[in-house]
């Protein structure tokens, strides 16, 4: 399948059995099969305002999400509920027309592509909770006075990690379906809980509050098992710190960039 670079932006995300891309017009394309990508159309994502204009898309293990310019997040489940029903109904209709099937002709390397659309409203995730002021982020007073909103998201297995414009990291669980959604929880002020492939709990210390970072052994004189003091590995601890990116890695972990 060939898609013109002039149509697509750099936003592309993959889940377990599905993928999404965001084109230059902020239209969301869903892929459950390469030959029949479909547009998700809804008043919630019609690009008529910052609240309805997608700027980032993320596939979880079996769900999809979109972050809008205003910081709202919408979710939908391509393999569940009425979404699955509508998809299967559309496949039955498309199968009646042989020209819509992704059959590659002999000596060709391009998969024929038939596009269609699903008109369905995604689920809007809960608003952010009250969040603490993070000192020593390096943000200007003007930036600190702005409304706190999500600017990045990263999807995992049945949960989503979010990053605000002021460096807060939050996590929302229960994205197995629209009836199980929980609330956003601020995790960078305590412990970020991640899960290994064996479902054992792994804990990632707080990386967004500068006082916590300075407590790391790399910045302190420590006493070894032999009773000898060892100088800090880094002579000068940071005075400011701001998380700028969160990113999905493999199935069940998340990475941070500062």
N, C-alpha and C positions, 0 to 999 in steps of 0.2 A: 504494500500500500504506500502510495506517495502522497505526502502532504506538503504543500508549498511552505517554505520557511517564512514567506511574507504573511502567512495566515496565523502561524503559531508563535506564541511567545516562548520564553524559556521555562515556563511552569509546566512540569510534568511529574506525575507521582504514580507509584505502583503499589498495589496491595497484594494479597495472596493470589487472587484469581481475577483481578480487575485493575484498571489503570484509568487515569484522568489526565487531561491537559486543559490549559486555559489559553484561548487564542488571543490575538491582538485586539479583538473587540470585547474582551472579558466574557466571552461565551464559554461555558463549561462543557467539555466533551467527555463522555464516559465510554470506556472500552470494556466490553465483556467478550467481544470477539473482534478480531482485527478487521473483518470485512464489513461490520455493521456498527460503527460508532454512532452514538446518539447524543443529541443536545439535551441538557436539562433546562427546561423553560419554566419559569415561575415568577410572579410579581415580586417575590422575595429576593430575586437575583436578576432583575431586569435592567440594571445599570442606570436607573433613572435618578439615583441619588447616592451619596456616599454610603448610606445604610444598605443599599442593594447592589453595590458594585464590587464584585469579587476581585481581590488582589493576590490571593494565594489559595491553592488547593492542596489537600493532603489526603491520601488514601491510608486508612488503617488496615488492619488485617482483613476485615470484612465490612468496612464502612467507609464512607467518603465525607469529607468536610470542606467547607469553603470559608475563608476569612474575608470580610468586606472592608472597604476603606475606613468605615467608621469604627471598626474593631469588633463587630458582631460576628458570631460563628454559627454556621448552619451545618446540619448533618443529615445524611440519608443512607439507607442500607440497600445497595443494589441487588442483594440476594434474598431480601426478606419482605414479608407482608404484601401490601398492595403494589409495591414497586416491582416485586417479582412477578405478580399476576399480570401487570401491564406489559412487562417485558416478554413474558411467554405468549401473551395474546398477539403482540406485535410480530414475534418470530413466526407464529403460525401464518399470519397474513403475508409476511415477506417470503416465506417458503413457497407460496403459491406462484411466485414470479421467479423463474430461474435466473433472471438477470441480476437479482439481488444477492445471489450466493457468492461467497468468496472462493471462487475456483480460478486458480492461476492457469492461464493458457500455456500450451507447450512453448518452450523457448522464451518464456517471459519471466521477469523477476519482480513484477509489481502485482500486489494483491488488489483486485477490483474492490472498490469501496462504495457502499450504499449507505448514505446518512439518513437518519430519521430523528424523531424527538419524543421525549416523554414530558408531558406537562403535569408536574406534581410539585407541591410545596414541600421543601425540606423542613426539618425541625430546627427551630432556633434554640441554641443552647442558653442556659441561664446567664444572667449578668454577673459581673465580677463582684466579689465580696469587698468589704472595706479593707484597704491595704495600708501597711505602715509606710511612713516616709523613709526612704533609703538614703542615708547621708553618704557623702564621699563618693558619689557616682561620677562626678566630673561634669554633670549637666549644668547648663546655665540656669539662672533664675527664671528666665522666660520659659525654658523647657520644663522646669519643675512645676511651673504654674499651670501647664496645659492639663487637660483632662487625661486621666489615666485610662489607657485602652490597650487592647491586645494588638501587637504588630507582627507577631510570628506565631505559627503553630507547628507542632510535630505530632504525627499520629503513630500510636503504638497498637498493641493488641487490646481492643475494647477500652482504650483510654486515649486522652489527648493532653499534650503538654502545651502551655501557652506562655508567651513572653510579652510583657508590657513595654511601653515606650520609656518606662522609668526603671527597668531592670528587674521587675518582679517575675518570678517563675511560678506558674500555677499548674495544677493538674486536675482533670475531671475524669472520673471513672464511670462505668456503667454504660458504655457505648455498644453494648451487645444488641440493643434495639431501642426504639424510642420510648418504651415504657420503663426502662431501667436507668435512665440518665440521672446522675447524681448532680452535685454542685461543684463549682470551681473551688479548689482548696489551695491556699498559699503554701508552697512547699519549700521555698528557698530560705525561709526563716527557721526551719527545723531540719528534718531529714528528708531527702528525696528517695523514695522507695522504688527500686527497680526489680525486675524479675529476670532470672536467668532462664536458659532453655529448660532447665530441670525444675523450674518453678520454685527455686530456693530464693529467699529474700537476700538482696544485696543492698547495701546502703551507701549512698553518695553524699558526702558532707556538703554543707552549705557553701556555695561558691559566690553568692551575690552580696553578702554583707561583709564589708571590709574588716570589721573587728573579728569576725570568725576566721577569715582568711589569714589574718596576722597571727592567729593562734597556731597555725600549721607549723610543724617541726622544722620545715625548711627555713623559717624566718626566726627561729629561736635557738638559743644555746641549750643543748640537751646533754644529759648524762647517760653514757653508754652502760652496757651490762658490766663493763670492767671498772666502773666508777669514774672513768675519765670524762671530763667535759669536752664536748665537741662544739665548735663554733657553728653559727648558722650557715646553711648551704648557700643562701642568698644574703648578701650583706645588707641590702636595703629592702624593706617591705614596701608594698605599693601603698600610695596615699589615696588612690581612687580606683574604683573597679565598677564596671558596668557590663552585664551580659548583653550581647548584641544579637546572638543567634541561638536558636535551638534546632536540633535536627534529628530526624528519625534514623536509627542505625539498626540494621538487622530486624528481628521481630519484636524484641522486648526491651530495648534500651534506648537511651536518648543522649545526645551529645550537646555540649555547651561551648560557646565561643565567647571570649571576653576581650 
